[in-house]
Amino acid sequence: MITRKLLDILVCPVTKSKLYYNKESEELISLPARLAYKIKDDIPIMLESEAREIDPDEYEKFKGLFLKKWLAQKTFSLLFPRGLIRQDFLEKFLKRSITFLC
């Protein structure tokens, strides 16, 4: 499993954009590049030649999922400054927000 800290540091080597972690397939997803980078033995393989292309159906699924999550996190961070709130409350808020947005 990839840590949040590492995920915040890593960017897509092609587009330099944010990566999203897909737990189901153990991959890092780059929406702008439409690429999925495999994670082997907890090490992300960040080579364009090793990445697989995301098909259009997968892209739409990920776009909806990750952008809703991103929007909920940004909204929460504006409402509650960092460090003033417990992590378990944050997770509950995000789950409810994503459910509401769907």
Salt bridges, closest charged atoms under 4 A:
ASP8 OD1 - ARG4 NH1 3.63
GLU24 OE1 - LYS61 NZ 3.87
GLU27 OE2 - ARG52 NE 2.87
GLU58 OE2 - ARG52 NH2 2.79
GLU60 OE1 - LYS63 NZ 3.70
ASP88 OD2 - ARG86 NH2 2.78
